[in-house]
Amino acid sequence: MDRCNQVLLVLVGLVLLGGGVLVLLAGSGLFGPALADRPVLGGDVRSFAARHGWFWPVVGTAAGVVALCAVGWLVAQARTSRLRGLYVTDDEVGGVHLDTAALADAVAADLVANPVVHAVRVVVRGRPRRPVLQLAVEADAGADIRAVRSDVEERVLPRARRAVGRPDLGAEIDLAVHAGPPARVR
């Protein structure tokens, strides 16, 4: 979906940019004074709009609907499933709010403590009531992936679950092997 949004946004941007540049160049007289002084709407359209009083309100409403759709699309793009914070405790005395970046950093530090782990990326996603840890763990080339996975499942995740008081804290684990630097050819 991200790739589709990027391609669509680039295409729409290029079309609008090209059209805007052409209109500016035509209006400045670059293509001749006849085109620069020409009205935007032809005579038929102007006479049709003059005869039918509903024409401009319909055009304005359609432009408003397009603008609202564009704003809705922008809001949907800005919305993300990444959580900003979690309530660790929330009772009548008060609540403790934990920044998810701190939780992600702590889990990443716990993962990097394993000597065969090369790189880690941790993100907390989901909803406040159902958070999910997304772990991307890259192990050294000679590492036993099963051992790395069991370290994550038996040591790291239980510690994170105890720390935030959520035994049901979900996790998505992506394990990969670090290929290392490319070999030099002599």
Secondary structure, DSSP 8 states (H G I E B T S, - for coil): -HHHHHHHHHHHHHHHHHHHHHHHHHHTTTT-HHHHSS-SS-HHHHHHHHH-TTHHHHHHHHHHHHHHHHHHHHHHHH--SB-SEEEEEESSS-EEEEEHHHHHHHHHHHHHTSTTEEEEEEEEEEETTEEEEEEEEEE-TTS-HHHHHHHIIIIIHHHHHHHHT-TT-EEEEEEEE---S-----
